[in-house]
Amino acid sequence: MNDVLMGVDPRELSVHALIWAADEAARRGLPLRMVAAVPPVHDRIRYDTPARRNDVRIRAESALANAEDLVRELHAGLRTATELVIGTPAAVLRARTARAALAVVGSRRLGPVAEVLSEGSVTVPLTAHADCPVVVCRAPEHTAVHPSTLVVGVDGSEASREAVAFAVEEASLREARLRAVWVRPRSLRSHGDAEEELAERRRLLSESVAAWAERHPDVRVTAEVLHGHPVEKLTLTSRESLALVVGRQGRGGHTGTRLGSTVRGLLHHAECPVITVPLPGREGRDRGAEEPRTGRSPGPTER
């Protein structure tokens, strides 16, 4: 975990994602590695013509240069590295998450099907398979809201415990408060049973955050159980949050089942950056994942 990884899209540089990544690298005292990937030769998009390949490469080099210039203005002393790699963007970034503290990408707001199947899609495939937490900056963080607040979604699972651990440490880094939220459907049980179930959820929620809160006494933690649909309720909390932290469901299966419907919904609807935290331990390279081709330019270069 020796850098913050930033995916640079040659077609459209996500400025707020780049700012988020640079600020986070500065907070953590880590280098920022900016990577642009150029898809390999593919007949459908006619990268086989020399002029087309050269145009794409020039745009990628320009995007990296612009990103590095902006980072230098924001944080003059921040160490940076840039890479231009031939390969499918999601696979290129995925391969580099094994040594990253976290990975940051913007969102081009593709439709649900395109996010999973498009060759240029990055958000969903990277979030589902990365070895480190992934930050998707679909919208800027809400820095004007006071007190500064991070939200973490909790459901009692191992994945949500990892999300809580990350969220408490992130809140400590930012000197922000942490709002832990458990969303449950409205109960059809009798009044007495529903009240008992609510009390049990509150107890589990308190237990989920207590141990980590003790390790970071500087972080003020609030815990609440909300009723309704998880995507809808967590999206509402995102309107005044620095970031929304959630856990990634599992290790196996295809991209959709790895993320679960709540995470996929939040990636499309949350109004602040979404941080998805994987289960601990390296999952290894998934079968069928594309290995990025070699052929780098110019780097990496270190400053």
N, C-alpha and C positions, 0 to 999 in steps of 0.2 A: 504494500500500500504506500507507494512512494510518489504519487502525483494525483492531481485532479485532471481527469480526461474530459476534453471538450470536443464534441463532434461539430465540425464546421461544414455547413452546406454551401457548396459553390454557387448554387442557384439563388440562394436567399439567406444572407447572414442574419441569424437571429441575435440582434443586439442585446435584448434583455437576458437571453440565455448566456451570452458571453460575459456580460456584466456580472451575472449571478456566479458563474464559474470563477471569474477572476477574484471577486470578493471572497468567495469561499476558500480559494487557494491561499489568499493573503491571511484569512482568519486562521487557517490550519498550519501556516508556515510551510506549505508544500509548493513544488513547481506546478505550473499549468501546462499541460500537453495538449496542443490543438492539432486535430487530425482531420484532413479532408480526403475523402475517398472518391476516386474516379472509377465508375463501373467498367469492367473489362469489355473487350470486343463482343458485340451482340448484334446479329443481323437485324433484329426488329427495330433497333434504334440507330442503326447505321453508324456505329462507332468505327467501322472498318475503313472509312475514308480518312486519309492523312489530315485533311483540313479540319474535319470534324473532331478527330482526336486531339489535334493541336489546340482547337478552340476550347474544348472542355478543360484541357490541362492549364491553359492560360487563365481561365476563369477560376480554377481551383487555387492556382498560385496567387492570384489577385485577392481572393477571399482570405487566404491565410495571411497575406501581408497586411490587409486591412484590419483583420482581427488582432494581429500582433501590435499594430500601431495603436489601436484603441486600448488594449491592455496596458501598453506602456504609458499612455496618458493617465489611466486610472491608478496604476500601481507601478511607479517607476522602478522600484527595487525587486519586483516579482520575477523569479526565474521562469523562463518560458522555453518550450520546445515546439517545433512545428514539424509535421509530417504530411507529405503528399503520397498517397498509396493507391496502387491499382487494385481494385477489388470492390465487391459489393459493400456498400457503406455499413450495413448492420453487422456483417461478418467481420469487417475490418475493426470496428469498434469493439465488438464482442471479444475478439482475441486479445485486446489490450486491457480489458477490465480485470484480468487476473492480478495485475500489479497496481491497480488504481484504488484510491480511497473512495472515490465515487466518480460517476460519469454523468455529464451534463449534455443535454441536447435540446434544441428547440422543437417546435411542432409545426409542420406545414398544413395541419388540419385536413389530412386525407380522410376519406370516408372509411367506415369500419372494415369493409372488404379490402380496400386498397392498402390500409395500414398493415394488413397481414400478408397480402399476396404480391404487392407491388415490389419490383426490384429495387426501387429507390426508397422504400419504406424503411424507417429506422426505429421510430418510437416504440411500437408494440414488440417487434422481434427483439430489440435490445433490452427492453424492460423485462421481457420474459426469460431471457437466457443469460444475462450478465452475471458475473461473479461478485460484483460490488453493487451498492445502492445506485440507482439511476434516478436522476433528476430530470423531469420533463417540464420545460418552461413554456407552457402553452400561453400563460399570462404572467405578468410581472408580479413580484411579491408586493404586499401592501405595507410599505414602510411608513406611511403617514398615519396609520392607525396606532393609537396608544391605549393601553400598554402593548408593546410588540408581542405577538402571540404566534406560536406554532400549534398546529392541531395534529393529533395522532389518532388514527382509527384503531379501536380495540375490539376484539371479539373472543378473547380467551384462548386463541390458538397459539401454537409455537411461532408462527409467522408474525402474529401481532406482538408477541413478546419481544421479538427482534426489532420490530418497528418502534416499540416503546424505548428500548435501550438506545437506539440511534437518536430518537427524538429528544430524549432527556439530555444527551450529550450535545446535540445541536443547539438546544435551547440555552444550555450553559455557555456555549461558545458565543452566542448572540446576545446574551444577557436578556433573554426573552422569557415570558411565562409559557407554560405548556398546558394546553387544554386537551385532556384525554376524553374521547367520546366513544361510547358504545351505542350503536343504533340497533334497535330490535323492532320487528313488526308489531303492530298493535295486536294484543292478545284477544282471543275469542273465549278465553276461560272466564269463569265466574269472578266476581269482584275480589273475593278473598284469595283465590288462587293467583290471580293476576298481580295482586299486591305482593304476595309471597315471591312470585317469580321476579318482580322488579327489585325487591330487596336482595335477592340472590345475585342478580346482575350487578347491582351496586357493590356488593361485597367482592365479587370477582374482579370488578373493575378497579376497586381500591387496592386489592392485592396485586394486580398486574403492574401498577405504577409505584407501589410503596417502596420496594427494594431499590429501584433505580433512583427514586427521589431522595432516598437516604444517602446515596452516594454523591448526590449533587444538591446539597442543602441550599445552594444559591438559587435554585430554580423553583419558582412558585408553580405548583401543579394543581389544577382543578380537574375534577372528574365528574362526568355526567352521563346519564343514560337517556337517550332520545328515542322517541317512537316514530316509526315511519320507514321509508325505503332508504337503505344505506347511501346510495348514490345521491339521492335528492337531499338528504340531511347533511351529508358531508360536503356537498357542493355549496350549501348555504353557509357552512362554517368557513369555506375557503374565501368568501368575499371580504374577509377582514384579517386574513392570515398571511404570515410571511411564507409559509409552506404547509402542505398537507402531507403527512407521513403515513404510509400504509405498508403492510407486509405482503410478500409474495407467497402465494399459496403453496406451491410444491415444486418437486424436482422433475417429475416425469410428465409424459403426455405432450400434446401439441401446444402451440403458443397460447391459444385461448384458455385451456384448462389450467395452465401454469399461472395465469394472471387472475382468473376468476372474473365474474361479471362486475363486481364492485370496482375493482381496479381498472378494468377496461372502460367502464362508464366514467370514472373520474378522469382518466386520461383525455377524454373528449369533452368533459363538462366543467371540471374544476376551474375556478377563477384565480388561482395562484399556482406556483410551481408544485408539482406532485413528486414526492420522493418515495420510490418503491424499494423496500429493503428485502433482500433474499435471505433464505435460511442460512445458518452458519456452515462453513466448510465449502470447499470447492466441489462443484458438481461435475467437473470434467467436461470435455468438449462433447457436445451433442452429436449423435449420429446424423449424418447428412448435412451438418453445418458446413457452409462453404469456407474453405481456407483462403484467406486473401493471398493474391499473387504477390510475388516480390517485385521490386521495381519502384524505388522510392526517389522522390525528388522534392525538395532539395535535401532531405534530412534523415533523422532529426537534426536540427540545429539548436544549440543551447545558448541562452543569453543570461 
